[in-house]
Structures are given as C-alpha cells and as structure tokens.
Amino acid sequence: MPRSPLEIPALRVLIERQQVERRIGELAQLLAADYAGAAPLFVGLLNGAVQFMMALMDRLPEELLARLDYDFVGVSSYRGTENTGQIELTKDLVVAVAGRDVLVVDGIVDTGRSLDFVLAMMASRQPLSLRACTLLDKRARREFPVQIDYCGFEIEDTFVVGYGMDCDQRYRALRHIAAIG
C-alpha cells in the first residue's frame, strides 16, 4: 500500500539550516576566488543538486555570474532508499563542455558511482579543467575513488533527506539536512 503524502516518518536533524547556509557561503567564496577571470560551466546532477547549486550561485559575485553558464544532467542509481548499482542517464547537457572550466555539482556523494560516471562523461568531452563540488560527502560508503574538490559537510553513514536529497521524491524542499529513522 502506498504511503500517504501526509505520513511523515521520524526525521532527525543532522545539519541545521543556518549551518547549511553558512557553509554554502564559504564554498561560494572559494569558488569565486578559484574561478576569478574564468567563464566556468556548472553542471548540476538532477534532482539532488538543484537547490544546492542555485543557493551556491546566489552567493557568487555578479562579475562571475555574468560569465558563468550552467546546465544539468540527470543520473540515477536509486529506487526509493535502495541503490540499484546501475547508472541511468536520464538527461544530457545542452551546453558544450569542450574548452570550458567545468564544475560538477552534486548534492551528496555516497558510493561515488554517479559522480564517477558524470566526471568520466565530462572528461571525455575535453573540458579545460574539471572539478567536483558536493554539499554532502558520505565517505563511509565510497566504492569509487572520486576526487571532491569542494565539500560542504562529511556525514555519517545514514540515509539523509533535505536540501535537495529525497526519499521517493519526498523531503527535497526541507532547508536542513535530516536522517530518516
């Protein structure tokens, strides 16, 4: 039987909204310095990175925003809370990667499978540079040795929701990070 949209499981706050917003501001300052004078392409992973990437760009200086482009790729390896182990490309980029400084933005890096897939796909398109940024890093579950250049928070090995992360498409809009259970 499907769960009611009104049924809310026990959520335990891991990272408060104020902490998330403060860290995103710090990451934006690092990116502004590292991409000063560049015209980067930010590539967000749908759907989990949308809220994070938009908040990150909202904190970048105008002069960088005037040169910056962004697009999204859709990849998925989850069905509910279960990782299927198979990557499915659900949306490809519209913007060209060749010759660009590319920053791949993810909401959470768990096993690293999705990020590894996207980084390899971007690398094959001949970017000028390629870096990765994530709001959450769950290193305890890492299976693929991906390099993360910018990280918001390292978290424990628990299923999280909020700030773009979901459970069966629910809880993405929370403005804090919470564990289910």
C-alpha positions, 0 to 999 in steps of 0.5 A: 500500500502506498504511503500517504503524502501526509505520513511523515516518518521520524526525521532527525536533524543532522545539519541545521539550516543556518549551518547549511547556509553558512557553509554554502557561503564559504564554498561560494567564496572559494569558488569565486576566488578559484574561478576569478577571470574564468567563464566556468560551466556548472553542471548540476546532477538532477534532482539532488543538486538543484537547490544546492547549486542555485543557493551556491550561485546566489552567493557568487559575485555578479562579475562571475555570474555574468560569465558563468553558464550552467546546465544539468544532467540527470543520473540515477542509481536509486529506487526509493532508499535502495541503490540499484548499482546501475547508472541511468542517464536520464538527461544530457547537457545542452551546453558544450563542455569542450574548452570550458572550466567545468564544475560538477555539482552534486548534492551528496556523494555516497558510493561515488558511482554517479559522480564517477560516471558524470566526471568520466562523461565530462572528461571525455568531452575535453573540458579545460579543467574539471572539478567536483563540488558536493554539499554532502560527502558520505565517505563511509560508503565510497566504492569509487575513488572520486576526487571532491574538490569542494565539500560542504559537510562529511556525514555519517553513514545514514540515509539523509533527506533535505536540501535537495536529497529525497526519499521517493521524491519526498523531503527535497524542499526541507532547508536542513539536512535530516536522517530518516529513522 
